[in-house]
Structures are given as structure tokens and as C-alpha cells.
Amino acid sequence: MGGQGLAEGKKNARRRKALICFEDESGFSLLPPVRSTWAPRGKTPVLRHRFNWKRLSSAATIAYEPDCSDAFLVFQMRAGAYNDESLIEYLLALRQHLGDRKATLLWDGLPSHRSTAMRTFIALQRNWLVVERLPAYAPDLNPVESLWGNLKSSELANLCAETIDEAEQAADAGLERIGGDVQLCFAFLRHAGLSL
């Protein structure tokens, strides 16, 4: 699916008066995302952190009104990684958040997105949900990728959390900040080279 497929999905969403939703997952751990920072000359900053394998995963959806009047963020965090079962739970929570609104969901080709259980679930949700797959090897077409970059360059940058709960609080604060900034959500869309 190239640009033509994306355009067809947008027309379909407008005809259905559906929200256009981009979804993606990301992981966080106690290993800090290292970013450039300021320090006195000759004093190289040193990050000290406790390394362990505890992971936190987040699923996020940026939903855009088809007439470009609004955008909002829906996200969820959980311990461990997402699989088809937990993604189905996330989609049910998304539906509850959207109320009676219809949605066109665009996401990548993660195996959990293509599993038999997920295809069966999506087939049963046709009254409110249409799913379109983003092109393979094109993460730059998903505005949520910019969201992760923004979060990891701000609240999580160089964060040497003592516990996974501390990392979760920082991630939650960053996602709340991003979700409260409609213009930033539209900037992510423009950065992906997309328009509604």
C-alpha cells in the first residue's frame, strides 16, 4: 500500500465520518535514552543507573477528526510486552474511549497485528472499526513514531530512574503533556508527510 492506499483510507474515513487513528507500541526500561546535554567545559556528564530487565510497554493512538478540527491521544501502559491478547484489550479500551464514534485505524505489520486472533477480533468489530496497514518498512509514515521520539527526548531523556514505577511516572507525564497539545499532534502528522 503506497500513498494511493493511504488516500483511499482517508476518503473511506471521511465518508464514514470516522476518526483517523494511528497506533503504535513502544517499550521503556530503566536504561535511559541518552541525549546530548549541557555540562561545564571539561566535565563530561556521567549517567549512573541500575540495569535490570524490567520493561514497560505503551500503546498509543493519535486520533484525528476527519475535518482537521481536533486531535487527541489515547494511551495505555503495561508491564512486559504487548501481544495479540493485550492489544485486543487495548482496542476494546479504545472503543470505550471513543464512545459510539467510528474509527479507521492505521498501524504497522507487527505479527500481533496480523495474528489469527486479531483478524478474528477485527472481523467482529466492523460496525465501528476499519483497519488499514501502513506500508512495510515505513515507520516514518506513522505520526506516533514522532510521539515516541518526543517523549524519549524530553521526559525520558537521560532519566536514571531507580524503579520502573519512576520511569512509568515520567512516561505518563510526557504522554499527558503531548496529549494536551493538539498542535503538537498535528505537527507529528505533518512531520510524517501526511495530511487529512
C-alpha positions as CSV (number, residue, x, y, z in Angstrom):
1,M,0.0,0.0,0.0
2,G,1.6,3.2,-1.1
3,G,0.3,6.8,-1.0
4,Q,-2.7,5.7,-3.0
5,G,-3.8,3.3,-0.4
6,L,-3.5,5.9,2.3
7,A,-5.6,8.3,0.3
8,E,-8.3,5.7,-0.2
9,G,-8.3,5.1,3.5
10,K,-8.8,8.8,4.2
11,K,-11.7,9.1,1.7
12,N,-13.3,6.0,3.3
13,A,-12.9,7.5,6.8
14,R,-14.5,10.8,5.6
15,R,-17.4,9.0,4.0
16,R,-18.0,7.1,7.3
17,K,-17.4,10.2,9.4
18,A,-14.8,8.2,11.2
19,L,-11.8,9.3,13.3
20,I,-8.5,8.6,11.6
21,C,-6.4,6.8,14.2
22,F,-2.7,6.0,14.1
23,E,-1.5,3.3,16.6
24,D,1.9,2.1,17.6
25,E,3.6,0.4,20.6
26,S,6.9,1.2,22.3
27,G,8.9,-0.1,25.2
28,F,10.7,1.6,28.1
29,S,13.1,0.2,30.7
30,L,15.5,1.5,33.3
31,L,18.1,2.0,30.7
32,P,17.9,5.8,29.9
33,P,17.6,7.1,26.4
34,V,20.9,9.0,26.2
35,R,20.6,12.5,24.7
36,S,23.0,15.4,24.3
37,T,23.0,17.8,27.3
38,W,24.9,20.8,28.7
39,A,27.8,20.5,31.1
40,P,30.7,22.7,32.2
41,R,33.7,22.5,29.9
42,G,35.9,19.6,30.7
43,K,33.2,17.9,32.9
44,T,31.7,15.1,30.8
45,P,28.3,14.1,32.2
46,V,28.1,10.6,33.5
47,L,24.8,8.7,33.8
48,R,24.6,6.1,36.6
49,H,21.6,3.7,36.5
50,R,20.6,0.4,37.9
51,F,20.4,-2.0,35.0
52,N,17.7,-4.7,35.1
53,W,15.5,-6.3,32.5
54,K,12.1,-5.0,33.8
55,R,10.3,-3.5,30.9
56,L,7.3,-1.3,30.5
57,S,5.3,-1.1,27.2
58,S,3.0,1.5,26.0
59,A,0.4,1.5,23.2
60,A,-0.7,4.9,21.9
61,T,-3.2,6.1,19.4
62,I,-3.4,9.6,18.0
63,A,-6.9,10.2,16.7
64,Y,-7.7,12.9,14.2
65,E,-11.0,14.3,13.3
66,P,-11.5,13.9,9.5
67,D,-12.2,17.6,9.1
68,C,-8.9,18.5,11.0
69,S,-10.8,20.3,13.8
70,D,-9.3,18.3,16.6
71,A,-6.8,15.6,17.6
72,F,-6.3,13.7,20.8
73,L,-4.2,10.9,22.3
74,V,-5.3,7.7,23.9
75,F,-2.6,5.6,25.6
76,Q,-2.1,2.6,27.9
77,M,0.9,1.3,29.8
78,R,1.6,-2.2,31.0
79,A,4.4,-4.3,32.4
80,G,6.0,-6.6,29.8
81,A,5.4,-6.6,26.1
82,Y,2.2,-6.4,24.1
83,N,0.8,-9.5,22.3
84,D,-2.4,-10.0,20.4
85,E,-4.4,-10.7,23.5
86,S,-3.3,-7.5,25.3
87,L,-3.7,-5.5,22.0
88,I,-7.3,-6.7,21.7
89,E,-7.8,-5.5,25.3
90,Y,-6.3,-2.1,24.3
91,L,-8.6,-1.9,21.2
92,L,-11.6,-2.6,23.5
93,A,-10.5,0.2,25.8
94,L,-10.0,2.5,22.8
95,R,-13.6,1.7,21.6
96,Q,-14.9,2.6,25.1
97,H,-12.9,5.9,25.0
98,L,-14.3,6.7,21.5
99,G,-17.9,6.0,22.6
100,D,-20.1,5.5,19.5
101,R,-17.6,7.0,17.1
102,K,-16.4,5.0,14.1
103,A,-12.6,4.7,13.5
104,T,-10.2,3.9,10.8
105,L,-7.1,2.5,12.4
106,L,-3.7,2.6,10.7
107,W,-0.9,0.5,12.1
108,D,2.2,-1.4,11.1
109,G,2.7,-5.0,10.3
110,L,3.7,-6.3,13.8
111,P,3.0,-10.0,14.0
112,S,0.4,-9.4,16.8
113,H,-1.5,-7.1,14.4
114,R,-1.7,-9.9,11.8
115,S,-2.4,-12.9,14.0
116,T,-5.4,-15.1,13.6
117,A,-6.9,-14.0,16.9
118,M,-6.5,-10.3,15.9
119,R,-8.0,-10.9,12.4
120,T,-11.0,-12.7,14.0
121,F,-11.4,-9.9,16.5
122,I,-11.3,-7.1,13.8
123,A,-13.8,-9.0,11.7
124,L,-16.3,-8.8,14.6
125,Q,-15.7,-5.1,15.0
126,R,-16.7,-4.0,11.5
127,N,-19.6,-1.9,12.8
128,W,-17.1,0.7,14.2
129,L,-13.6,-0.3,13.1
130,V,-11.8,-0.4,9.8
131,V,-8.1,-1.3,9.9
132,E,-5.6,-0.3,7.3
133,R,-2.0,-1.5,7.3
134,L,0.8,1.0,6.8
135,P,3.4,0.1,4.2
136,A,6.2,-2.2,5.3
137,Y,9.5,-0.6,6.3
138,A,7.9,2.8,6.5
139,P,7.7,3.8,10.2
140,D,8.2,7.4,9.2
141,L,4.5,7.4,7.9
142,N,3.2,6.8,11.4
143,P,2.8,10.1,13.5
144,V,3.0,8.0,16.7
145,E,6.7,7.4,15.9
146,S,7.3,11.1,16.4
147,L,5.4,10.9,19.6
148,W,7.9,8.3,20.9
149,G,10.8,10.4,19.8
150,N,9.4,13.5,21.5
151,L,8.8,11.6,24.8
152,K,12.3,10.0,24.8
153,S,13.9,13.3,24.0
154,S,12.1,15.1,26.8
155,E,10.7,13.4,29.9
156,L,12.8,10.2,29.5
157,A,16.0,11.8,28.2
158,N,18.9,10.8,30.4
159,L,16.5,9.7,33.1
160,C,18.2,7.4,35.5
161,A,15.2,6.0,37.3
162,E,15.6,3.9,40.4
163,T,12.5,1.9,39.8
164,I,10.3,1.0,36.8
165,D,7.5,2.9,38.6
166,E,9.6,6.1,38.5
167,A,10.1,5.6,34.7
168,E,6.4,4.9,34.3
169,Q,5.5,8.2,36.1
170,A,7.9,10.1,33.8
171,A,6.4,8.4,30.7
172,D,2.9,9.1,31.9
173,A,3.6,12.8,32.5
174,G,5.2,13.1,29.0
175,L,2.2,11.3,27.3
176,E,-0.2,13.6,29.2
177,R,1.8,16.7,28.0
178,I,1.7,15.5,24.4
179,G,-2.0,14.5,24.6
180,G,-2.9,18.0,25.9
181,D,-1.2,19.7,22.9
182,V,-3.4,19.5,19.8
183,Q,-1.0,21.5,17.7
184,L,1.8,19.0,18.6
185,C,-0.3,16.1,17.5
186,F,-0.9,17.8,14.1
187,A,2.9,18.6,13.9
188,F,3.5,14.8,14.2
189,L,1.1,14.3,11.3
190,R,2.9,16.9,9.2
191,H,6.3,15.5,10.1
192,A,5.1,12.2,8.7
193,G,4.4,14.0,5.4
194,L,0.6,13.3,5.8
195,S,-2.5,15.5,5.7
196,L,-6.1,14.8,6.2
